[in-house]
Amino acid sequence: MARRRTELQNLLEETLRSQNVYFQPPPNLQLKYPCIVYSRDRNWDIWADDKKYLFYKGYSMIYITKTPDDPRVDRLELLPMCSFDRYYVSDNLNHYAFTIYF
């Protein structure tokens, strides 16, 4: 069953070992790097007997760092129900995109 977003916030802060975890930050917020920016995405639904049996809330999560080989990426990838989607560089910052269901 889906859990509270604040639990996910705490898990991400513990994994990153930092308070630089932002849920849908406003555009004028100055981010501190390294950081995680995440937002709601589609759910993962499990059906049985034509009824929703179980669901997990989906989140798009981007880890942003100045270091291209940051070891925190491995810790994020090991989180339960988390998968790495892609990597890209923007504004000379490394972005690691993940999908996590919680």
C-alpha positions as CSV (number, residue, x, y, z in Angstrom):
1,M,0.0,0.0,0.0
2,A,1.1,3.5,-0.7
3,R,2.9,5.3,2.2
4,R,3.1,8.9,3.1
5,R,5.3,11.3,1.1
6,T,7.0,12.5,4.3
7,E,8.3,8.9,4.8
8,L,9.8,9.1,1.4
9,Q,11.3,12.5,2.2
10,N,13.0,11.0,5.3
11,L,14.3,8.0,3.4
12,L,15.8,10.2,0.7
13,E,17.4,12.5,3.3
14,E,18.9,9.5,5.1
15,T,20.2,8.0,1.9
16,L,21.7,11.3,0.7
17,R,22.9,12.1,4.3
18,S,21.7,15.6,3.7
19,Q,18.7,17.9,4.0
20,N,19.0,18.9,0.3
21,V,15.9,17.0,-0.8
22,Y,13.3,19.0,-2.5
23,F,9.7,18.0,-3.4
24,Q,8.4,20.0,-6.4
25,P,10.5,23.1,-5.6
26,P,9.4,26.5,-6.9
27,P,11.5,27.9,-9.8
28,N,12.9,30.7,-7.7
29,L,14.4,28.4,-5.0
30,Q,18.2,28.2,-4.9
31,L,19.1,24.5,-4.8
32,K,22.2,23.4,-2.8
33,Y,24.2,20.6,-4.5
34,P,24.3,17.7,-4.3
35,C,20.6,17.4,-4.0
36,I,17.5,15.3,-4.9
37,V,14.5,16.9,-6.7
38,Y,11.4,14.8,-6.9
39,S,7.8,15.1,-7.9
40,R,4.7,12.9,-8.3
41,D,4.4,10.6,-11.3
42,R,2.2,7.7,-12.3
43,N,1.1,5.0,-9.8
44,W,1.9,1.3,-10.1
45,D,-1.4,-0.5,-9.6
46,I,-1.8,-4.2,-8.9
47,W,-5.2,-5.6,-9.8
48,A,-7.0,-8.8,-8.7
49,D,-10.6,-9.9,-9.4
50,D,-11.2,-6.6,-11.3
51,K,-10.4,-4.6,-8.2
52,K,-7.3,-2.5,-7.3
53,Y,-5.6,-4.8,-4.9
54,L,-2.5,-2.8,-4.1
55,F,-0.9,0.4,-5.4
56,Y,2.3,2.3,-5.0
57,K,2.7,6.1,-5.6
58,G,5.2,6.8,-8.3
59,Y,7.7,9.6,-8.1
60,S,10.2,11.0,-10.7
61,M,13.4,11.7,-8.8
62,I,16.5,13.5,-10.1
63,Y,19.8,13.4,-8.3
64,I,21.9,16.5,-9.2
65,T,25.6,16.7,-8.4
66,K,28.8,18.4,-9.6
67,T,30.7,15.1,-9.4
68,P,30.3,12.8,-12.4
69,D,31.2,9.6,-10.4
70,D,29.3,10.3,-7.2
71,P,29.0,7.2,-5.0
72,R,25.6,8.3,-3.7
73,V,24.1,7.3,-7.1
74,D,24.8,3.6,-6.1
75,R,23.0,4.1,-2.8
76,L,19.9,5.6,-4.5
77,E,19.8,2.8,-7.1
78,L,19.7,0.2,-4.2
79,L,16.6,1.7,-2.7
80,P,13.6,-0.6,-2.9
81,M,11.4,-0.2,-6.0
82,C,13.8,2.3,-7.5
83,S,15.1,2.1,-11.0
84,F,17.6,4.2,-12.9
85,D,16.1,5.9,-16.0
86,R,18.8,8.0,-17.6
87,Y,21.8,10.3,-17.1
88,Y,22.4,13.7,-18.6
89,V,24.4,16.9,-18.1
90,S,22.8,20.3,-17.9
91,D,24.5,23.6,-16.8
92,N,27.7,21.7,-16.1
93,L,25.8,19.6,-13.5
94,N,25.3,15.8,-13.6
95,H,21.7,14.6,-13.5
96,Y,20.7,11.1,-12.6
97,A,17.0,10.4,-13.2
98,F,15.2,7.7,-11.3
99,T,11.7,6.4,-10.9
100,I,10.7,5.3,-7.4
101,Y,7.5,3.7,-6.2
102,F,6.6,4.2,-2.5
